[in-house]
Each structure stands twice: as structure tokens, then as C-alpha cells.
């Protein structure tokens, strides 16, 4: 199972962080992920256009476009599809413990689970939730329980490399390996593994931009390591961190957008 963009969240996962001071001593993994979690919490509200170019073996290329609105304070988000034409006006709304899918042609809302596919891609609703790395994963450790972190080069960039193991059951991948830039902890690469240890996905974050002093990954590249030949590119444009009107996160607003 592949995730085209975790949690664009997430993600957006979106992948958002602030510039830090250069690191002169080797940090612990706990310090790194705590720093990342803290910086994610500073995003607040965000609105962005998301374009996903999905290339599947023997199926060709398909492009999905949507507008994404998120409020971290209340863990709410809204997604409205703008392309392809067949999906235009469809949307997804998450408020509290409720997660709905909206179909424009029937003007109906359907309760769905966090495992529901988003936009016909491999992304799931749960990928857009605000969840801390420190709450989901623990660092891999060596002899004596010492956290394992190493200094490497990723191309020409000096990075820290470390592994994380899930400590809860409801995660997409039970083990992940991170490569983060030493100077500011920007995530440059991740690899995601199944419970059996099979490499499922490799992700790269080659492009960042700065919005109101915050670094945001504006290009994510996801390579399916299980189904060879599948790749997705996620690109973010029109990013705004301006406060959002609470009415955006309502059924009525989504219905009006779809008209």
C-alpha cells in the first residue's frame, strides 16, 4: 500500500519546519523529533493549492488538483476538488471526530473512516490528521538502549539519519527511516517499511519555500517500492498562513463552494 502524500499533511503532512541554528553536536533522535513536532504546531491556519501528478505502471499519468484548508488549533480540514472535471466540486470535511465525503452530483454527505481513499489516490483521510511523531513512534536503539543517529551525506547535503518504530497500531507504516538536514532539521528523505521489514515507499522532499518565516516543503516525490513503476509528485502553490474563517469548516461552506 502506497501513500501519495502523507499526512500534505500531514503531512501537510504538509512537512513544515523553521530554520534552526547550525548543529555543532550530535543530537538525540528524541531531540530531533521533538523539535519537528514543536515546529509543526506553529503552523496554525493554512490554505494551499495541491496538485498531485500520479504515474501508475500500465495506466499512464493522471493529475488531481484540489484546494486544501486546515486549522491546527481544532484539527479541522477541508478539501475541495478542482480537477479532473469528473471530480470537480467533490470534497472532504473533517470536524472533531466526524469525517465526511461530499459528492457534488448528488449533493450528499457520507460518513467515512480515516482509512478512506482521498481524491481517488492512495492517500487516506488519516494522512491529513495532526498527529505528533513523538506520540506515534519511538527511536530505534542499540546496545544499552542508546538511540541510534548517524551523520551522513545525502548527495551533497550533510544529514542526520535515524530510524523510528511505531508504538501505536494505527499508523500507515510500523517503521520509518529519516534523513534530515543537519543545519535546520528539514526532512529530505524518508523510507517506510511494513511490519515484515519490506521497503514499501521512498519519499523525497527536494524543494522548500519560506512563508512568514516558516519552511514548507512545496514538492514531495513518492516512489512506490512495492508496486514498481508507480510514482506520485505532490506540489503546493498559493500557500497562505492567514487566519481562516471558522465557517470554512462547515457543510454549508463546502456545499456553496461546489455550486
Helices and strands as residue ranges (DSSP letters): E 16-18, H 29-41, E 45-56, E 60-71, E 76-83, G 85-87, E 91-95, E 98-103, E 108-111, G 125-128, H 133-136, E 137-139, G 143-145, E 149-154, E 157-166, E 175-181, E 187-193, E 199-211, E 214-224, E 231-240, G 246-249, H 251-257
